Amino acid sequence: MIVLGHEEYYPRFGFVPASKYKISAPFEVPNEAFMALELKSGALHHVTGTVEYPKEFLT
């Protein structure tokens, strides 16, 4: 699960910077605000790349 949100709020639910998994945003955002959460332990260990959003999110 990926979220762009407040870096002090989401970590309480287990979110960590997505960069930990070599996952990046398609636009410039603070590293601490672009976070990921594994829904199953180990699910993101071999996942890397840039998140793709629908065009409606990019305007």
PDB file with SEQRES, HELIX, SHEET and CRYST1 records, atoms N, CA, C and O in Angstrom:
SEQRES   1 A   59  MET ILE VAL LEU GLY HIS GLU GLU TYR TYR PRO ARG PHE          
SEQRES   2 A   59  GLY PHE VAL PRO ALA SER LYS TYR LYS ILE SER ALA PRO          
SEQRES   3 A   59  PHE GLU VAL PRO ASN GLU ALA PHE MET ALA LEU GLU LEU          
SEQRES   4 A   59  LYS SER GLY ALA LEU HIS HIS VAL THR GLY THR VAL GLU          
SEQRES   5 A   59  TYR PRO LYS GLU PHE LEU THR                                  
HELIX    1 AA1 TYR A   10  PHE A   13  5                                   4    
HELIX    2 AA2 ALA A   18  TYR A   21  5                                   4    
HELIX    3 AA3 ASN A   31  ALA A   33  5                                   3    
HELIX    4 AA4 LYS A   55  LEU A   58  5                                   4    
SHEET    1 AA1 2 ILE A   2  LEU A   4  0                                        
SHEET    2 AA1 2 PHE A  34  ALA A  36 -1                                        
SHEET    1 AA2 2 ILE A  23  SER A  24  0                                        
SHEET    2 AA2 2 GLY A  49  THR A  50  1                                        
CRYST1    1.000    1.000    1.000  90.00  90.00  90.00 P 1           1          
ATOM      1  N   MET A   1       0.860  -1.152   0.000  1.00  0.00           N  
ATOM      2  CA  MET A   1       0.000   0.000   0.000  1.00  0.00           C  
ATOM      3  C   MET A   1       0.915   1.225   0.000  1.00  0.00           C  
ATOM      4  O   MET A   1       1.891   1.282   0.749  1.00  0.00           O  
ATOM      5  N   ILE A   2       0.594   2.191  -0.836  1.00  0.00           N  
ATOM      6  CA  ILE A   2       1.383   3.421  -0.951  1.00  0.00           C  
ATOM      7  C   ILE A   2       0.529   4.600  -0.519  1.00  0.00           C  
ATOM      8  O   ILE A   2      -0.659   4.669  -0.833  1.00  0.00           O  
ATOM      9  N   VAL A   3       1.151   5.534   0.211  1.00  0.00           N  
ATOM     10  CA  VAL A   3       0.436   6.734   0.625  1.00  0.00           C  
ATOM     11  C   VAL A   3       1.380   7.933   0.537  1.00  0.00           C  
ATOM     12  O   VAL A   3       2.575   7.827   0.814  1.00  0.00           O  
ATOM     13  N   LEU A   4       0.826   9.051   0.153  1.00  0.00           N  
ATOM     14  CA  LEU A   4       1.537  10.325   0.203  1.00  0.00           C  
ATOM     15  C   LEU A   4       0.863  11.097   1.324  1.00  0.00           C  
ATOM     16  O   LEU A   4      -0.258  11.582   1.164  1.00  0.00           O  
ATOM     17  N   GLY A   5       1.541  11.212   2.453  1.00  0.00           N  
ATOM     18  CA  GLY A   5       0.880  11.812   3.606  1.00  0.00           C  
ATOM     19  C   GLY A   5       1.853  12.338   4.644  1.00  0.00           C  
ATOM     20  O   GLY A   5       3.065  12.378   4.430  1.00  0.00           O  
ATOM     21  N   HIS A   6       1.297  12.733   5.758  1.00  0.00           N  
ATOM     22  CA  HIS A   6       2.067  13.349   6.831  1.00  0.00           C  
ATOM     23  C   HIS A   6       3.025  12.353   7.462  1.00  0.00           C  
ATOM     24  O   HIS A   6       2.620  11.282   7.914  1.00  0.00           O  
ATOM     25  N   GLU A   7       4.310  12.724   7.487  1.00  0.00           N  
ATOM     26  CA  GLU A   7       5.354  11.816   7.940  1.00  0.00           C  
ATOM     27  C   GLU A   7       5.316  11.500   9.438  1.00  0.00           C  
ATOM     28  O   GLU A   7       6.023  10.599   9.889  1.00  0.00           O  
ATOM     29  N   GLU A   8       4.522  12.207  10.198  1.00  0.00           N  
ATOM     30  CA  GLU A   8       4.397  11.890  11.628  1.00  0.00           C  
ATOM     31  C   GLU A   8       3.114  11.111  11.933  1.00  0.00           C  
ATOM     32  O   GLU A   8       2.986  10.536  13.014  1.00  0.00           O  
ATOM     33  N   TYR A   9       2.179  11.090  11.005  1.00  0.00           N  
ATOM     34  CA  TYR A   9       0.903  10.413  11.238  1.00  0.00           C  
ATOM     35  C   TYR A   9       0.925   8.945  10.794  1.00  0.00           C  
ATOM     36  O   TYR A   9       0.594   8.055  11.577  1.00  0.00           O  
ATOM     37  N   TYR A  10       1.312   8.698   9.547  1.00  0.00           N  
ATOM     38  CA  TYR A  10       1.209   7.358   8.975  1.00  0.00           C  
ATOM     39  C   TYR A  10       2.155   6.313   9.558  1.00  0.00           C  
ATOM     40  O   TYR A  10       1.787   5.139   9.589  1.00  0.00           O  
ATOM     41  N   PRO A  11       3.350   6.672  10.021  1.00  0.00           N  
ATOM     42  CA  PRO A  11       4.218   5.644  10.610  1.00  0.00           C  
ATOM     43  C   PRO A  11       3.595   4.917  11.812  1.00  0.00           C  
ATOM     44  O   PRO A  11       3.968   3.778  12.092  1.00  0.00           O  
ATOM     45  N   ARG A  12       2.673   5.542  12.511  1.00  0.00           N  
ATOM     46  CA  ARG A  12       2.035   4.852  13.651  1.00  0.00           C  
ATOM     47  C   ARG A  12       1.233   3.633  13.197  1.00  0.00           C  
ATOM     48  O   ARG A  12       0.895   2.770  14.006  1.00  0.00           O  
ATOM     49  N   PHE A  13       0.932   3.568  11.896  1.00  0.00           N  
ATOM     50  CA  PHE A  13       0.202   2.424  11.341  1.00  0.00           C  
ATOM     51  C   PHE A  13       1.141   1.438  10.633  1.00  0.00           C  
ATOM     52  O   PHE A  13       0.692   0.462  10.032  1.00  0.00           O  
ATOM     53  N   GLY A  14       2.442   1.704  10.714  1.00  0.00           N  
ATOM     54  CA  GLY A  14       3.426   0.804  10.127  1.00  0.00           C  
ATOM     55  C   GLY A  14       4.023   1.254   8.810  1.00  0.00           C  
ATOM     56  O   GLY A  14       4.863   0.554   8.245  1.00  0.00           O  
ATOM     57  N   PHE A  15       3.603   2.420   8.303  1.00  0.00           N  
ATOM     58  CA  PHE A  15       4.157   2.928   7.051  1.00  0.00           C  
ATOM     59  C   PHE A  15       5.603   3.368   7.257  1.00  0.00           C  
ATOM     60  O   PHE A  15       5.956   3.920   8.300  1.00  0.00           O  
ATOM     61  N   VAL A  16       6.428   3.116   6.250  1.00  0.00           N  
ATOM     62  CA  VAL A  16       7.829   3.537   6.239  1.00  0.00           C  
ATOM     63  C   VAL A  16       8.088   4.233   4.904  1.00  0.00           C  
ATOM     64  O   VAL A  16       7.325   4.044   3.956  1.00  0.00           O  
ATOM     65  N   PRO A  17       9.148   5.029   4.814  1.00  0.00           N  
ATOM     66  CA  PRO A  17       9.439   5.638   3.517  1.00  0.00           C  
ATOM     67  C   PRO A  17       9.530   4.576   2.426  1.00  0.00           C  
ATOM     68  O   PRO A  17      10.199   3.557   2.598  1.00  0.00           O  
ATOM     69  N   ALA A  18       8.862   4.814   1.317  1.00  0.00           N  
ATOM     70  CA  ALA A  18       8.842   3.855   0.211  1.00  0.00           C  
ATOM     71  C   ALA A  18      10.243   3.629  -0.349  1.00  0.00           C  
ATOM     72  O   ALA A  18      10.515   2.594  -0.957  1.00  0.00           O  
ATOM     73  N   SER A  19      11.118   4.589  -0.145  1.00  0.00           N  
ATOM     74  CA  SER A  19      12.492   4.442  -0.622  1.00  0.00           C  
ATOM     75  C   SER A  19      13.183   3.241   0.023  1.00  0.00           C  
ATOM     76  O   SER A  19      14.143   2.713  -0.538  1.00  0.00           O  
ATOM     77  N   LYS A  20      12.719   2.810   1.170  1.00  0.00           N  
ATOM     78  CA  LYS A  20      13.258   1.609   1.816  1.00  0.00           C  
ATOM     79  C   LYS A  20      13.157   0.411   0.872  1.00  0.00           C  
ATOM     80  O   LYS A  20      14.001  -0.485   0.903  1.00  0.00           O  
ATOM     81  N   TYR A  21      12.132   0.403   0.041  1.00  0.00           N  
ATOM     82  CA  TYR A  21      11.904  -0.678  -0.911  1.00  0.00           C  
ATOM     83  C   TYR A  21      12.310  -0.294  -2.330  1.00  0.00           C  
ATOM     84  O   TYR A  21      12.009  -1.010  -3.285  1.00  0.00           O  
ATOM     85  N   LYS A  22      12.996   0.842  -2.462  1.00  0.00           N  
ATOM     86  CA  LYS A  22      13.409   1.368  -3.770  1.00  0.00           C  
ATOM     87  C   LYS A  22      12.198   1.654  -4.653  1.00  0.00           C  
ATOM     88  O   LYS A  22      12.223   1.426  -5.862  1.00  0.00           O  
ATOM     89  N   ILE A  23      11.140   2.157  -4.025  1.00  0.00           N  
ATOM     90  CA  ILE A  23       9.927   2.573  -4.721  1.00  0.00           C  
ATOM     91  C   ILE A  23       9.904   4.097  -4.705  1.00  0.00           C  
ATOM     92  O   ILE A  23      10.104   4.708  -3.655  1.00  0.00           O  
ATOM     93  N   SER A  24       9.664   4.709  -5.850  1.00  0.00           N  
ATOM     94  CA  SER A  24       9.673   6.169  -5.929  1.00  0.00           C  
ATOM     95  C   SER A  24       8.362   6.698  -6.500  1.00  0.00           C  
ATOM     96  O   SER A  24       7.586   5.970  -7.120  1.00  0.00           O  
ATOM     97  N   ALA A  25       8.145   7.976  -6.271  1.00  0.00           N  
ATOM     98  CA  ALA A  25       6.969   8.671  -6.800  1.00  0.00           C  
ATOM     99  C   ALA A  25       7.279   9.158  -8.216  1.00  0.00           C  
ATOM    100  O   ALA A  25       8.446   9.355  -8.555  1.00  0.00           O  
ATOM    101  N   PRO A  26       6.258   9.353  -9.042  1.00  0.00           N  
ATOM    102  CA  PRO A  26       6.479   9.846 -10.403  1.00  0.00           C  
ATOM    103  C   PRO A  26       6.649  11.366 -10.456  1.00  0.00           C  
ATOM    104  O   PRO A  26       6.775  11.946 -11.535  1.00  0.00           O  
ATOM    105  N   PHE A  27       6.652  11.994  -9.302  1.00  0.00           N  
ATOM    106  CA  PHE A  27       6.826  13.438  -9.191  1.00  0.00           C  
ATOM    107  C   PHE A  27       7.640  13.696  -7.930  1.00  0.00           C  
ATOM    108  O   PHE A  27       7.801  12.807  -7.094  1.00  0.00           O  
ATOM    109  N   GLU A  28       8.142  14.896  -7.801  1.00  0.00           N  
ATOM    110  CA  GLU A  28       8.999  15.210  -6.662  1.00  0.00           C  
ATOM    111  C   GLU A  28       8.170  15.421  -5.392  1.00  0.00           C  
ATOM    112  O   GLU A  28       7.278  16.269  -5.347  1.00  0.00           O  
ATOM    113  N   VAL A  29       8.481  14.639  -4.375  1.00  0.00           N  
ATOM    114  CA  VAL A  29       7.851  14.749  -3.060  1.00  0.00           C  
ATOM    115  C   VAL A  29       8.917  14.470  -2.012  1.00  0.00           C  
ATOM    116  O   VAL A  29       9.911  13.806  -2.306  1.00  0.00           O  
ATOM    117  N   PRO A  30       8.726  14.968  -0.792  1.00  0.00           N  
ATOM    118  CA  PRO A  30       9.690  14.658   0.266  1.00  0.00           C  
ATOM    119  C   PRO A  30       9.735  13.148   0.529  1.00  0.00           C  
ATOM    120  O   PRO A  30       8.696  12.490   0.590  1.00  0.00           O  
ATOM    121  N   ASN A  31      10.918  12.620   0.680  1.00  0.00           N  
ATOM    122  CA  ASN A  31      11.096  11.187   0.923  1.00  0.00           C  
ATOM    123  C   ASN A  31      10.264  10.704   2.101  1.00  0.00           C  
ATOM    124  O   ASN A  31       9.675   9.625   2.041  1.00  0.00           O  
ATOM    125  N   GLU A  32      10.210  11.488   3.170  1.00  0.00           N  
ATOM    126  CA  GLU A  32       9.503  11.083   4.385  1.00  0.00           C  
ATOM    127  C   GLU A  32       7.994  11.022   4.205  1.00  0.00           C  
ATOM    128  O   GLU A  32       7.308  10.361   4.984  1.00  0.00           O  
ATOM    129  N   ALA A  33       7.465  11.702   3.191  1.00  0.00           N  
ATOM    130  CA  ALA A  33       6.011  11.774   2.991  1.00  0.00           C  
ATOM    131  C   ALA A  33       5.476  10.713   2.037  1.00  0.00           C  
ATOM    132  O   ALA A  33       4.269  10.475   1.996  1.00  0.00           O  
ATOM    133  N   PHE A  34       6.356  10.072   1.269  1.00  0.00           N  
ATOM    134  CA  PHE A  34       5.943   9.045   0.315  1.00  0.00           C  
ATOM    135  C   PHE A  34       6.251   7.698   0.950  1.00  0.00           C  
ATOM    136  O   PHE A  34       7.407   7.276   1.002  1.00  0.00           O  
ATOM    137  N   MET A  35       5.208   7.022   1.435  1.00  0.00           N  
ATOM    138  CA  MET A  35       5.404   5.850   2.284  1.00  0.00           C  
ATOM    139  C   MET A  35       4.727   4.601   1.744  1.00  0.00           C  
ATOM    140  O   MET A  35       3.803   4.661   0.933  1.00  0.00           O  
ATOM    141  N   ALA A  36       5.220   3.472   2.223  1.00  0.00           N  
ATOM    142  CA  ALA A  36       4.688   2.171   1.836  1.00  0.00           C  
ATOM    143  C   ALA A  36       4.403   1.341   3.083  1.00  0.00           C  
ATOM    144  O   ALA A  36       5.003   1.536   4.140  1.00  0.00           O  
ATOM    145  N   LEU A  37       3.482   0.424   2.925  1.00  0.00           N  
ATOM    146  CA  LEU A  37       3.141  -0.518   3.997  1.00  0.00           C  
ATOM    147  C   LEU A  37       2.957  -1.888   3.367  1.00  0.00           C  
ATOM    148  O   LEU A  37       2.146  -2.055   2.456  1.00  0.00           O  
ATOM    149  N   GLU A  38       3.698  -2.853   3.843  1.00  0.00           N  
ATOM    150  CA  GLU A  38       3.518  -4.220   3.367  1.00  0.00           C  
ATOM    151  C   GLU A  38       2.254  -4.790   4.005  1.00  0.00           C  
ATOM    152  O   GLU A  38       2.100  -4.744   5.226  1.00  0.00           O  
ATOM    153  N   LEU A  39       1.367  -5.317   3.201  1.00  0.00           N  
ATOM    154  CA  LEU A  39       0.161  -5.940   3.732  1.00  0.00           C  
ATOM    155  C   LEU A  39       0.425  -7.387   4.115  1.00  0.00           C  
ATOM    156  O   LEU A  39      -0.331  -7.993   4.874  1.00  0.00           O  
ATOM    157  N   LYS A  40       1.508  -7.929   3.578  1.00  0.00           N  
ATOM    158  CA  LYS A  40       1.961  -9.275   3.924  1.00  0.00           C  
ATOM    159  C   LYS A  40       3.469  -9.180   4.113  1.00  0.00           C  
ATOM    160  O   LYS A  40       4.165  -8.659   3.241  1.00  0.00           O  
ATOM    161  N   SER A  41       3.976  -9.662   5.210  1.00  0.00           N  
ATOM    162  CA  SER A  41       5.403  -9.579   5.504  1.00  0.00           C  
ATOM    163  C   SER A  41       6.244 -10.115   4.352  1.00  0.00           C  
ATOM    164  O   SER A  41       6.029 -11.230   3.876  1.00  0.00           O  
ATOM    165  N   GLY A  42       7.206  -9.305   3.910  1.00  0.00           N  
ATOM    166  CA  GLY A  42       8.103  -9.692   2.831  1.00  0.00           C  
ATOM    167  C   GLY A  42       7.590  -9.426   1.429  1.00  0.00           C  
ATOM    168  O   GLY A  42       8.308  -9.668   0.458  1.00  0.00           O  
ATOM    169  N   ALA A  43       6.371  -8.936   1.298  1.00  0.00           N  
ATOM    170  CA  ALA A  43       5.761  -8.743  -0.022  1.00  0.00           C  
ATOM    171  C   ALA A  43       6.499  -7.719  -0.890  1.00  0.00           C  
ATOM    172  O   ALA A  43       6.437  -7.802  -2.117  1.00  0.00           O  
ATOM    173  N   LEU A  44       7.188  -6.768  -0.286  1.00  0.00           N  
ATOM    174  CA  LEU A  44       7.853  -5.722  -1.070  1.00  0.00           C  
ATOM    175  C   LEU A  44       9.368  -5.909  -1.171  1.00  0.00           C  
ATOM    176  O   LEU A  44      10.053  -5.046  -1.721  1.00  0.00           O  
ATOM    177  N   HIS A  45       9.892  -6.991  -0.665  1.00  0.00           N  
ATOM    178  CA  HIS A  45      11.346  -7.173  -0.651  1.00  0.00           C  
ATOM    179  C   HIS A  45      11.973  -7.234  -2.042  1.00  0.00           C  
ATOM    180  O   HIS A  45      13.147  -6.892  -2.189  1.00  0.00           O  
ATOM    181  N   HIS A  46      11.247  -7.647  -3.044  1.00  0.00           N  
ATOM    182  CA  HIS A  46      11.795  -7.721  -4.399  1.00  0.00           C  
ATOM    183  C   HIS A  46      11.055  -6.787  -5.359  1.00  0.00           C  
ATOM    184  O   HIS A  46      11.094  -6.983  -6.574  1.00  0.00           O  
ATOM    185  N   VAL A  47      10.392  -5.786  -4.818  1.00  0.00           N  
ATOM    186  CA  VAL A  47       9.649  -4.819  -5.628  1.00  0.00           C  
ATOM    187  C   VAL A  47      10.453  -3.527  -5.687  1.00  0.00           C  
ATOM    188  O   VAL A  47      10.908  -3.029  -4.657  1.00  0.00           O  
ATOM    189  N   THR A  48      10.627  -2.985  -6.886  1.00  0.00           N  
ATOM    190  CA  THR A  48      11.291  -1.693  -7.061  1.00  0.00           C  
ATOM    191  C   THR A  48      10.592  -0.962  -8.199  1.00  0.00           C  
ATOM    192  O   THR A  48       9.832  -1.562  -8.959  1.00  0.00           O  
ATOM    193  N   GLY A  49      10.849   0.325  -8.310  1.00  0.00           N  
ATOM    194  CA  GLY A  49      10.324   1.071  -9.446  1.00  0.00           C  
ATOM    195  C   GLY A  49       9.597   2.333  -9.057  1.00  0.00           C  
ATOM    196  O   GLY A  49       9.644   2.779  -7.911  1.00  0.00           O  
ATOM    197  N   THR A  50       8.924   2.895 -10.035  1.00  0.00           N  
ATOM    198  CA  THR A  50       8.182   4.141  -9.871  1.00  0.00           C  
ATOM    199  C   THR A  50       6.689   3.840  -9.904  1.00  0.00           C  
ATOM    200  O   THR A  50       6.212   3.118 -10.780  1.00  0.00           O  
ATOM    201  N   VAL A  51       5.967   4.387  -8.960  1.00  0.00           N  
ATOM    202  CA  VAL A  51       4.514   4.204  -8.889  1.00  0.00           C  
ATOM    203  C   VAL A  51       3.875   4.915 -10.080  1.00  0.00           C  
ATOM    204  O   VAL A  51       4.276   6.024 -10.432  1.00  0.00           O  
ATOM    205  N   GLU A  52       2.902   4.292 -10.686  1.00  0.00           N  
ATOM    206  CA  GLU A  52       2.161   4.910 -11.786  1.00  0.00           C  
ATOM    207  C   GLU A  52       0.764   5.265 -11.301  1.00  0.00           C  
ATOM    208  O   GLU A  52       0.036   4.417 -10.786  1.00  0.00           O  
ATOM    209  N   TYR A  53       0.403   6.526 -11.473  1.00  0.00           N  
ATOM    210  CA  TYR A  53      -0.919   7.015 -11.100  1.00  0.00           C  
ATOM    211  C   TYR A  53      -1.752   7.231 -12.357  1.00  0.00           C  
ATOM    212  O   TYR A  53      -1.193   7.501 -13.420  1.00  0.00           O  
ATOM    213  N   PRO A  54      -3.078   7.118 -12.263  1.00  0.00           N  
ATOM    214  CA  PRO A  54      -3.924   7.492 -13.400  1.00  0.00           C  
ATOM    215  C   PRO A  54      -3.697   8.979 -13.735  1.00  0.00           C  
ATOM    216  O   PRO A  54      -3.343   9.771 -12.861  1.00  0.00           O  
ATOM    217  N   LYS A  55      -3.899   9.335 -14.973  1.00  0.00           N  
ATOM    218  CA  LYS A  55      -3.639  10.711 -15.422  1.00  0.00           C  
ATOM    219  C   LYS A  55      -4.409  11.752 -14.608  1.00  0.00           C  
ATOM    220  O   LYS A  55      -3.949  12.888 -14.491  1.00  0.00           O  
ATOM    221  N   GLU A  56      -5.558  11.402 -14.045  1.00  0.00           N  
ATOM    222  CA  GLU A  56      -6.354  12.345 -13.258  1.00  0.00           C  
ATOM    223  C   GLU A  56      -5.610  12.819 -12.013  1.00  0.00           C  
ATOM    224  O   GLU A  56      -5.879  13.912 -11.517  1.00  0.00           O  
ATOM    225  N   PHE A  57      -4.696  12.031 -11.510  1.00  0.00           N  
ATOM    226  CA  PHE A  57      -3.926  12.396 -10.329  1.00  0.00           C  
ATOM    227  C   PHE A  57      -2.749  13.299 -10.652  1.00  0.00           C  
ATOM    228  O   PHE A  57      -2.170  13.906  -9.751  1.00  0.00           O  
ATOM    229  N   LEU A  58      -2.392  13.395 -11.907  1.00  0.00           N  
ATOM    230  CA  LEU A  58      -1.195  14.110 -12.307  1.00  0.00           C  
ATOM    231  C   LEU A  58      -1.456  15.523 -12.796  1.00  0.00           C  
ATOM    232  O   LEU A  58      -0.522  16.192 -13.240  1.00  0.00           O  
ATOM    233  N   THR A  59      -2.686  15.999 -12.732  1.00  0.00           N  
ATOM    234  CA  THR A  59      -2.979  17.357 -13.210  1.00  0.00           C  
ATOM    235  C   THR A  59      -2.931  18.357 -12.107  1.00  0.00           C  
ATOM    236  O   THR A  59      -3.154  19.545 -12.341  1.00  0.00           O  
TER     237      THR A  59                                                      
END                                                                             
